[in-house]
Amino acid sequence: MTARQLKLKSPENIEPADLKGELRKRFLWYAISTIASRALPDVRDGLKPVHRRILYAMYRMRLNPDSRYRKSAAVVGDVLGKYHPHGDQAAYDTMVRLAQEFSLRYPLVDGQGNFGSIDGDSAAAMRYTEARLTPMAIEILAEIDQDTVPFRPNYDSTIIEPVFLPSRVPNILINGSSGIAVGMATNIPPHNLNEVVDALVSMIGNPKQSITQVTKHIKGPDFPTGATILISKKEIRDIYECGKGSIKLRAEYTVETKKKGKEQIVVTSLPYTVNKSKLIEKIAQIIIGKKLSSLDDIRDESDENIRIVMELKGSADVSMVMAYLYKYTDLEYNFAVNMTVLDPANTPRRISLPEMLKIFLDFRIETTRKRLEYELRKIKERLHILCALVKVLSDIDTAIKIIRKSKSRDEAKSALKKKFKLGDIQLNAVLDLRLSALVAMEVTKVKREARELEESRREIEGILGSPRKVKTLVKNELLDIKKEYGDRRRTKIEGTVVEEEVYTESDFIAHEKCFVIISRNGWVRRIKKEPKAEQLRFKDGDSLLKIKEMDTAEHLVFFSSAGKAYVMTAYNIQQTTGFGTPLQGIFKFSDGETLIAVDYLPHLTLDMKEKSEYLVVMENGNGFRFNKATIDETTKAGKRYANAKDNNAVRDVILLEKPFVYLAASGGKALLLKVKEAPVLSGPGAGVRLIKIKPNENIIGLRNVAKKDKVRLIFDKGRDSIFKISELEVGSRATTGRSYGGLKKKLMAVVAE
């Protein structure tokens, strides 16, 4: 039935709704579903729904650690068919991660076959790989059939599935979790089992522990790939207290000496989640691009252990090489901690480490109590049966006569009930009794079993009657898990971050003489030999702006019409005999932004004792000065030095070396002015009026001059005009100046003579 037919036949089913309100409501439903049913782990078992369903499905398939492996495709099919109606590849990818030793600190799936690698290699297709549960996974599932956790209907209400698992291990901490939901995310690092158990055992005796007491046991995260954490004790306490922060991870390395004294750096561990293959590729690109002249070669000698070998040139400074690699590669990166979970009330929130431990401990105590109650109930049920068996076996001849005389099972039950005073459950057990149980040995076994169960009943009732004994039992079970699965810490922690020597980019560049060529349209290139200006090639309409001899480690600053400065080393300029590279392709120039000036920076420094200044002149005649020492390294986005607008771009930036500035405008007037008339600004600005011009006029050219100098004014036609600065009157700021002649000619440029 179409929507139109539905509307015609049943108009009462159509209700008007506000589109905005419906979108808000439905997006909220989607967000809640994503948060609670996909992205965030439950703090009790540390699992998301898909992880939980995979483990539960494998448990029901009896894929225990001592059973044979089963095809991964069979597992994925069971998961999708019964519990998780989503994509098969997504479910398989999740299962693969549960088996990867470099992803989980304590893997929960025992995989056989290709389950991927730290190089980023994908796992083989699910039809090729096989899997079963690990012993650690059994610790999470072991009590599932003992009425310890609630169950709910699956997606089609044909079977039931657990809401969470009765985990005996603090999985949320030992394996961590990561995920992105709508409006929130989680990124919990893995920890060492020994440390977490020690903290839990300590908390049993003192539930209200401070963050300082907890961190005496849990020193910090313990990642499966090792590496080193650079963090102070105070920083780790702050992160664990608020549940959020950043942890710096750094790869470990050793230095080996080969024959003839040649050294090589060997990386032995990597930060968590780093792709080894991509890391090696990145370092190889650095070597090929000669950005780190001390490195000669890199190769991967890893087997089950990480071993990345980097050969050094000559007597290279190892600390400098590693400082560069830490800065520009994933040998060092920051792990963003975000301890957001679903609490026992199914509420997403970020919690502290002590609270996380306390919630798990309360969960274990409650789960242990439920397990004991289940065991006690089963013992009582068995004792109830054994009591009947003892009664009947004590007078077995009478029981046999009653059964032989009875014409039906019901008649036998009725007669036995009257004779032995038994209940229905007991009577069924008696009637189901095997003939072999009538021998004397079997009677003795029944009585012995009854005595043993009675002793167990009293013991369990004694534990349940004492909260202290329940906690002691939980403590002992945690210590047993620690003894069984505990291992040494893999990630080292440097409690105090040592002050390291700071290196700049130029420290890593091989110093070589070069010549940088800049065109007026903003094309730059670098060559080794000194060029002849007349032999240089440029694109049509372009010409030479500047040739500068410099060292490859020295810097150039490019000033744009948009009031931005861009700084780069000569080394980063393309070495070519062609046209070079446009600055617009190197930096993030905006539309219409052009190169207006370039300067050489032999020493890039923020030393404010530097006396050199730049004069900035806008197209409308405004201007100001700023200190050259404020020029610093920039990103591709540059650094603003002037507030330029669309209708008032920067006309020029000149380095001040002389006391006067000569300004020529398009209206036929020019002004000689002391540079001190322009104010010095400490930050970006538009300056003050230097020369007064009409709204439709603009600055054509300017020159920094002294009294002994001359300037040449070049027009579009006719003869040029040459003026001696000594013969010109020094004007005042914000005046129109004097006429430079040639009103019928267009001024093209102002150059020094």
N, C-alpha and C positions, 0 to 999 in steps of 0.2 A: 504494500500500500504506500503510495507516494504521500509526501507532505501535503500536497494540494488536496488529495482525496481525503486525508485525515482531517484537514481543516473543514472541508465541506460536510463530512459525515458527523464529525464530533467537535464542533467548535468549542464545546465546554472544556476540552482538554488543552486548549491553547490559552496560556496566561501571559499577559504583557509583563515585560521585565526591563529594568534599567540596564543598558549595555555596560555602563561603567561599573555599576554595582556587581553585575554578574562576572565581569572580568576580574574584579578585585577578589570576589569570593572564590572563583575557580582557580585563580593563581595561588591563593592562600592554601587551597586544598593540595595543589601540586607541590607547593613549597613544603608543607607539612609531610606529605608523602615522601618527598626526596630526603628530608632530614631524618625522619624516623625509620624509613623502610629501605634506605639505600646507602646514605653517605656516612652516618655517624655510628660508632660502635657502642654497644651496651657496656657500661662500666663493670658489670658483674662478670661476664664471660669474655669481654674484650673483642667480641665479634660483631660484624655487620650481618644482616639477614642472609646474604648470599654465602658468606663463609660458614655460617651456622648450618645452613641447609646442605651444603656440600659435605661437611663433616658428619651430620646426622644421617644423610643418605648413605654414605660409605659405611657407617656403623650398622645401619639396618641391612646392608648388603654383606655384613660379616667380613669386611675387609680389615681384619685386625692385623697387628704387626707380625703375627705368626702364621697368617693365612697366605694363600698364593695371591699374586698380583692379578688385577683385572684390568681390562682395557679402559682407558680414560673415557672413551666414547660411551661405554656402558654406564659409567658413573654420571657423566653429563646428561645422558638420556634419562636416567632415573631422577636426577635433580630437577630437570625441566618438566618431566612428566608428572611428578608428584608434588613438588614444593615451589619451584621458582620459574614461572612462565615467562622467561625473558630470552634473550639471544643466547644460542649455544656457544658462540665464540667468546662472549663476555664471561660466561660461567667457566669455560675452560681456562681462559686467561687467569681468572681468579684462583682456580685450582692449581695452575702452574706456579703462581706466586707462592702459594702455601707450601710448595715443595722446594723452593729455591733457597739454598743455604746462604746466599748473598743478599736475599731480600728479608728473610725472617731469621731472627736470632735463634729461635728454636722451632724448626719446621714442623708442620702438623701433617703433611702428606709425604709419604715415602714414594718417590717417583722412580720408575725404571724406564730408561730411554732418554731421549733428548728433551730436557726440560728448560732449555735456554741457557744463557751464560751471562757473565758480567760484562762481556763485550757487546751486549745488546742483541745477541742472536735470538731469534724467536724459537719457541719450542716446536718440536715436530707436531704434525697433525694428530688430533686426538685418537685417530684410528691406529696409530703406531705406538703410542706411549701406554704405559701401564702404571697402576698406582694402588697403594693401600695406606692405611693410617699408620702414623708413627706412635711409639709408646707415649709421647707427650700428648698427642691428641686423645688417646684413651683416658688420660688423666682428666681431660675436659669432659669426656662423655661417660665415664664409668658408672656414675650414679643416676643415669638418665631414667632407668626403669624402676626406681625406688621411691616414686612419688615425691621427688625432691623439687621439681619445677612444674609450672603450669603448662598445659598444652592448649592449642587452639585449632580450629579447622583450617585446612590448607585452602588454597585459592579457589578450589571448586567444591569444598566441603565433603570430599570423598574420604579423606583420612585426616589425621591430626598431626601437628608438628609442634615442637617445643617453642615457647616464647623466648627462652634463653636456656643455655646449657649449665649444668651443675658443676662448673669448672672447679677442680681442686687446685689449680695453679692460677696465679695472678696474671693471666694472659694479656690483659690490657696494658701491663707494664713491661713484661718480659719480651713481648713481640711488637708492642706499639701498634699504631694504626694511622692511616692518613685517608683523607677524603674531602671532597668539596660538595657542599649542598647549596641551597638557595639562601644567600645572605649570611652564611657561616661556613666554616671549614674546621678540620681537625688535622693535627700533625703531631702525634705522640711518639717520641723516640723509644726504641727498645732499651731494656735494661738487663743487668745481670741477675740471674735467678737467685744466686747465693745472697746477694745484697738485698734483694726485695724480700726474700724469706726472713732474713735477719731483722729487717725493719718490721715485718708483720709480727714476728715472735716477740720483739721488744714491745710492740703496741698492744699485744695481748695483756701484758702486765701493766701497761700504762697507756690507756686509750687516748688520753688528751696530750699527745706529744706535740711539741713545737717543731717548726721547720728545721731548727738547728739540731734537735735530737734525731729527727728522721734522716737528715743528711750525714749523720755520723755513720750510718749504715749504707745508704744509697749515695755513692760519691758523685754519680752523674750517669748519663746514658752510656750504654755499652752496645755499640753497633756491630753487626755481623761481619763487616769488612774491616774492622779494626780502626786504624788511623789514630790521631791524637786530638783531644779537645783542648782548646786554648781558652780557659775560663777561670776566673777566681772563685773562691769559695763563696764570697758574698754574691757574686753574679748568679751562681747556680742556685743559691738559696732564694734569691729574688725571683728567678724563673719558676722554681717549684712552688713558691708561695702564691704567685698570681696566676700560674698556669700558662704563662705566655712569655716569650723572649726569643733571643737569638743566640745560638751556640756556634762558635767558629770551629770548623773541622779542618784538619790539615793532614795530608798524606805523610807517611813516615818514609825515611830513606837512610841509606848507609853509603859510605864512600869506599870504593874498592880500588886498590892500586894494582895495575897490571904490570906486565913486563916493561922494562925500560922506564919505569916510574910513571907511566901514563895512568891517569885517574879516570874513574867512571862513577856516576851516581846511579844507585840502584834503589828504585822505589819499591817498598815492600808491603805497603798497604795503601788503600784508597779511601777517601771519604765516602760515606754511605750514599748509595744511588748513583754514583758516578759511573758513566759508561766508559770502560777501559779503552775500547777501540777508538771512540771519538776523542778521548783525551790524547791518545798517542798520535792520532791524525792532526790534532791541533798543535801539538808540540812539533811535529814534523813540518807543518806549515811555517812555524816560527823559524825553524832551522833553514828551510828552503828560502824563506823571505829575508834571511840574514838579519833578523831583528834581535837575535841573541848570538853574537859572534863567538861566545865561549863554547857553544854547543856544536859538536861535530856530527853526531849521528844518534839515532834512537832505535831500539828494537825491543820486541816483546819476547821474553824468555819465560813467561808464566806457565805453570802447570796447575796443580791444585792450589798452589800458593802464588801470590802476586810477585812478579819480578820484571820490572820495566827498567831496562838498562839505557842510560844516556852517557855517551862518550864525550869527554871534554877535550878542548884544544889546549895544548901547552900547560902553563901554570894558571889555569883559570881559577877565579875566586868562586868556590862552591856556594858560599852563603849568598853571593850576589846573584848567581844563576838561579838558585832556589827562590830567592826573593822575587825575581822576575816571574818565574813560573807560578808561584803562589798568587801573584797579582793578576796575571793574564790568562791563567788556565784553571781548570777545576781541581787542581791539586789542593786547593783551599777554597772553601765556600762556607756560607753561613746556613745552618739548619734552623729554620724558623719553628720553634716549639709553640704548639697551640693545643692545650689539653682540654678540648671540647668533647663531651661525651653525652650519651643519654643516661640520666641518673635512674635509680629504681622506680621513680614515678614517671618514667618515659619523657622527662623534660630535658631538652638540650641545653646544656650550660657548661661554662668553663670552670673547672675545679682545680684545687691545689693538690699537691702530692699527698700531704697528710690526709686530706679528705678522701682522696682516691683509695688510699690504703685502708682507711676506716670503713668505707663502704664495702670493699671487698671482704674485709675481716668480718663485718656484720653478716654479709651474705654467706660466708663459709660457716659461721656459727649456726645460722638459721638452717642452711642446707644440711649440715651435719645432724642437727636435731631432727629434721624431717627424715633423714636416712635411718637414724636410730629408732624413731617411732615406727617406721616401716618394718625394720628388722624385728622389733618387739611384737608388732602385730602378726608377722609371719610365724614367729616362735610360738606365740599363744595359739595360733591356729593349728600348728603342728602338735603342740602339747595336747590340745583338745582331741586330736585324732589318736595320739599315742595312748592317752588315758583310756579310750575305748578299746584299743587293741589289747592293752594289758588286761582289762577286765575280761574280754572275750577269751584271750589265750589262756587265762588262768582257769577257765572252766570250758575248755574247747569242746569237750564231749557233749555237753549240754547244747552248746551253740550248733554243733553239727546235727544233732537230733532234730532241733527246731527247724533248721534249714531243709533237712531231708523230708520232714513231714509237710512242709509248706508246698502249696500248689503253684504259687506265684511269688515274684520278688516282693510285691507289696505285702503279701501275707507273711513272708519271712521277716520283713522289716517290722511289721506290727508286733509279731511274737517276740523278736529280739528286743524291741523297744520296751516291751512290758517286763521281760525277764531281767535285762541288764541296765534299764533306766538310761538309755542312750538317746541322743538327738539325731536329727535327720542326716546331718553331715557325717556324724560318727557312724551311723548305720550304713551309709553308702561306702565308707572306707572299709568297714568290716566285710560287707558283701563282695567288695572288689579284692579282698585279700587272696593272695596266691596260696596254693596248697603247700608250696615250699616253705611258707612262713610258719607252718605248724610245727616244724622241728624245734627241738629245744634250743638250738643255737640261735635261731631267729628270734625266739622269745627273749632270750638274753640280750640280743642286740637292741630290741625295742626298748627294753627297760633301761639299758645303758644310754641310748639316745635321749630318752626322756629325762634322765638325770642330768646329762650334759646341757640339754636345752633349758632345763630349769635353772641351772647355774648361770647360763647366758642371760636368761630373763632377769634374774636378780641383778646381774652386773649392769645390764643396759638400763634397768629401772633406777639403779643407783647413780648412773651417769646423768640420766635425764632429770633426776631429782636434784642435781647439783650444777648450777651454772659454771662453777669453777672447774668441775670435772669435764664439762663439755668443752670449755676453752682449752683445757689441758690436752684433750683428745685432738682438737684442731691443731694445736701447737705441735704435737708429736707427728701428726700426718704431714704437716708442712716441712718438718725437719726430715722426715723420710723422703719426701720429694726432693729436697735439697741434696740429700745424700745420693739419691738415685740419678738425678739429672744435672746437678750443679757442676759448673766448670769455671775455669779461670777467666778473669776479665780480658777482653780483647782490645778494647779501646783505652788508650792511656789518657790520663788527665794531668795537664800541667797546671797545678793549682795557682801559681803566680805567673802571670804573663810577663815574660822578660821583655824589657825595652829593646826593640830591635833597631838596627841601623836603617834609616830611610833612604831608599834609592829613587832617583828620578829616572825618567825614560832615557835621558841622555847618557846615564851611567852604563847602559847596556848596548849602546851603539858604537860600532867600530869607527874611530875618528879617521876620516878621509877628506882630502881636499876636493871640493867640487864647485861647480858654477851653476847658479840657479837663474833661470830666464823667466821673466814674467812679462806677459803681453798686456796691452791696454784693455783688452776684453776679458782679462782674467784667466788666461791659460798659463799653466806653470809646468816647468820641466827641469830636470837636473841632468847635467853632463859632467864628465870627468875632466876634459881638456878645455882650456880657455877658447871660447868661440870668437869668430869675427862677426861683428854686428851685421855687416852687409851680406853674410852668407846664411844668416838665419832665415828659416821659413816660417811664415805665419798664414793663418787662414785669410781668405778674402775680407778686406775691410778691417783687418787687425794689424797692429804694429808693435814694436818693442816699447815696453815701459821701463824695464830695468834689468841689468845683468849684475849679479852679486856673487863675488867669490867668497866662499865661506866653508866652514867645517860641517860635515854631515850631522854632527850633534848639536849644532847651533840652530836658533829659531828665527822664524820670520813672522811678523804680524801683518795681517791683511785687514785694512779698514774698508768697510762697505758704506754705501750711500744710505743704508738703513740705520746707521749709528751702531753697528756691531763690529767687534774686533775678533778675528780668528787667528789662533796661534798654532803653528806646527813646526816640526823640525825639518831641516833640509833632507834628512834621511827618508822621511815619509813622502817626499815628492817623487813622482815617477821618474826613473832614469831612462831617458829615451832620446833619440835623435829626431823624433817626429814632432808633432805639434804640442804634445804634452797632455795634461788633464785640465778640464775647466774647474775652477774653484767651486762652481755651483754643484759639481759632482762630488767634490770632496767634503764640502760643508753644506749645511742646511740653509741655503739662501732662499729667501722668500721671493714671490713674483715681483719682478722689476728691480730687485736688489742687484747692485753692480759694484765692482771693485773701483775704489777711488784713490787709494794710496797703499803703499807697502813700506815697511821699515825692517831693518836688520836688528836682531836682538842677540848679541854675543853672549850675554849673561841674563838668563831669565830669573828674576828675583823680585821679591816683595820688599827689598831693603828701601825704606822710605827716605834714606839719606841720598838717594839718587837725585841729582839736581836737574837732569834733562826734563824738558816739558814738551808736550805737543800742543799745537794750536788747532782747534776745530772751528771751521767756518761753515755756516749753513748757507743754503742758496738765497735766503732772504736777508743776508747780511749780519745775522747774529753770530756770536762766537764766544769761545771760552778756552781756557787752558786746563790741562790736567797732567799730573806727574807720570812720567814714563815708567816709573817703578811699579805703578799699579797694574801694568800689563802682566798677566799670569797665564798659565796653561788654560786652554779652553777645551770644551767638548765640541762636537760637530755643530752644535747649536750656537756656538760663539758666546761672547760676553758683551753686553751693551755698554757703550761708552758715551752715547749721546741720545737724547730723546728726539728722534727724527720722525716727522709726520709725512703723510703722502704728498702734501703740497709744499713740504719744506725739508727736502733731503739734505744730507751732508754734502757740501761742495768739495771740500778737501781737508786733509789732515796733514800738517807739516811739522817736522821736528824743528824746534826753535833753537837756533845757534847764533842769531844776530838780534840786535835790539829793536828793529822796526819791521812792520809788515806793510806791504803795498797791496791794496785791494782795488780791483777794477770791476765795475759793474756794466751791465749791458746798456744802460741809459746814457753812456758817454762820460760818466764821472768816475774818478779814482781818488783814493784817499791813502795818504801815508800816515801811519799811526804807530805809536809806541806799543810794543807787545804787552807792556804792563797795564795798558788800558783794558785788556781782556782779563776778566776775573779767573781765579783758579778754583775749580770745582773738585770736590772729593768723590763725586759720583756722577752718574749720567744726568745731563741737563740740556737745556736749549740755549743757554748763555744769555748774553745781553746784546743790545744793538751796537755793532761796531761801525757800520756805515749806513747812512739813511738812503734807501732806494724806494722807488715807487712800487706798488703792489704787483704790477705786471713786469717788473724787472728782476734780474737775478745776478749773482756773482759769476763772472766769467773766469777770473783767475786771481791768484794771489802768490806773493813771493815774500820770503823772509829775507830782509836786506839790511845792509849797513850803509853808512853815509858815503863810503867810497864806491859803492856798487852802481850798476846801471841795470835798467829793465827794458826789454823790448816788447812792444805791443804788436801782435801780428793780426792783420785784418784780412778779410776775405778778398779784397782787391786793393790795388794801389801799393804804395810804399809803406813799410813798417815805421813805427815811431819809437825812438830811443830816448829815454829820459835818464839824466843823472840824478841820483837820489839826493846828492848834496844840494842840488838846485831846487828841490821841491820843499814846499812848506809842510811842516809837521802839523797835522790837523788834530781835532778833538773827536772823541768817541761820539757816535750817533749824528755826525754831520755828513753832508753830501760830498765833500771833497771838491776837487777842481776838475775841469774838463780836460780830457786827454786828446781832444780833436777828432777829426774824421767822423763827423756826425752822419755823413752819408755812406759811411762804410761800417761793416759789421765786425766787431771785435771777435777774434777767434781764440786767442790764447795770450797769456802773459808768461814770458820766459826770462831767465837771468841772462844778462849779456856778459 
